[in-house]
Amino acid sequence: MKNLFDVFLSHSHNDTDCVVTLAKKIEDDHGLHVWLDRWILIPGEGWQQAMARGLNQANSCAVFIGKETPRGWFKEEIQRALNRQTKDSQFRVIPVLLPGSDDMNVDDFLELRTWVDFRNGINDINCLIIVCTSYCSISDMIISKV
């Protein structure tokens, strides 16, 4: 079965404005289908199950790290994405450092992944697009590595 989403966007609600801006660029400029809680979740319905379905229906998960260390349900999303990756080697979990973030906020097993670094600004998202769609190998990307 083909996945419904190219990328699931995992983020803290403190970073919503920045992530929504990137999501619009990903969809509008590059024609990719994004799972973003603000666009998918229906008020009054169980959001935990919908988020789990979204992760299962995506080709990849971009984890947006802002100024704060992931905690609560954001951390649960990350753990679920990493768990899926252990079972499906084609599923990519991509840490994305947002402007103002500190790489010290990338913890646990997430820090073992190759990062996309937007700490200098979010205008160039080509690297994220290519990684999310798997059109070329990670080694071809211009991305930051721990």
N, C-alpha and C positions, 0 to 999 in steps of 0.2 A: 504494500500500500504506500502510495506517495504521501509524503508529509505535507500538511496544509500550510506550514510556515517555514520561511527560510531561516529566520532567527527569532529566538525568544529573548526578550530584553529584561534582564534581571537587574534591579536597582533599588536603592533606598529611596523612600519618598522625599527625602531632603534634596535629591538630585533630579526630581521629576522634570523640571523645566528644561534642563540640559538634555536629558534623555529623550523627551518629546521632540525637541529640536532635531536631534540626530535621527530619530525614528521617521520624522517627516522627510528628511533628506534621503534616507535609505529607501523609503517607499516612492516618493515623488521623483527623485532624480535617477534612481537606479531600478525602479520597478520590482523591488523585492517585497515579499509579504512578511510583515512583522507582527509578532505577538507582543502587545504592550498592554498591561493591565488596564490602563485608562480607556483603551479602545475596545477591549474584549469583554471585560467583566460586566455583568448585569447587576444593577442594584437589587438587593434583596435575595440574591442567590448565593449559594456556598462558593466562596472564592478560592478556598484551598484546593478543592477538587478541580476547579476550572484551571487553576495554575498548574496543577499536576498534569492535566490533559494537554495544556499548552506546551509544556516541556516535552511531553511524549510525541506531540505532533510537529515538532520543529526539527530542522536539520542541524541546528547549532544553538548555543546559548551564549550571548554576550553578557558578561557580568560587569556592570559599571560600578567602579569604585570611586567614591567621592572623598570628602574630607573626613568621614567617620568610618570606623571599622565596622564591617557588616555584622549585624546582630538580628535577633528575632527571626521573623519569617523570611527576611532577606537572606540570612545565613542558611535557613532551611532550604530555600530555593537553590542556593549554591551547592549544598550537600547533595540534593536530589540530582542536579545536573551532573555532578562529578560521579555519582553512583551510576547514572545512565551511561556515562562515558566508559566506565569499566566494563560494561556489558556490550557496548556498541562502539567499536573503535572509529567508526565513521562520524560519530557525533562529536562535535568540537565544543569545548568550553573555553571561551576567550575572555580573559581578564582585560578590561578596558579602563585605563586610568584617566579620569576626567580632570579638567583644569582645577587646580587647587588641591588635588589629592596627594597623598604621601604613599610611596610604595610600601611603607611599613604597615599600611592597612590591608595589604594583600596577605592573607594568612593561610595556614593549614595547607592543604593540597593544592589550592588554587595558585599558590606562588610557584608551583612546578610547571605551569603552563607558560607558553610564550605570550607576551603581553602586547597590547596595542596602547600606545602612549599618546594621549591627547592633552597632556598637561600644559602644552604651549598653545592650545586652542583646538576647537572642534571643526574647523573649516575643511580640512582634508580628511575625508572619510573613506577614500578609495581603498586603503589597506583593510579596513574593517569589512567593507563590501566583499572584497576578494576572499578574505578568510572565511566569511560566513557562507559564501556560495560554493566554496571548494573548487573554484575554476582552475586554481594552480596550487602548487605545494606551498607549505609554510615557508620553506627555505627561499622561495622567490619573493617573499614579502619584505617590505622595509618596515620592520617592527622592532620594538625593544625586547631584549631578552634579559632576564634576571642575571 
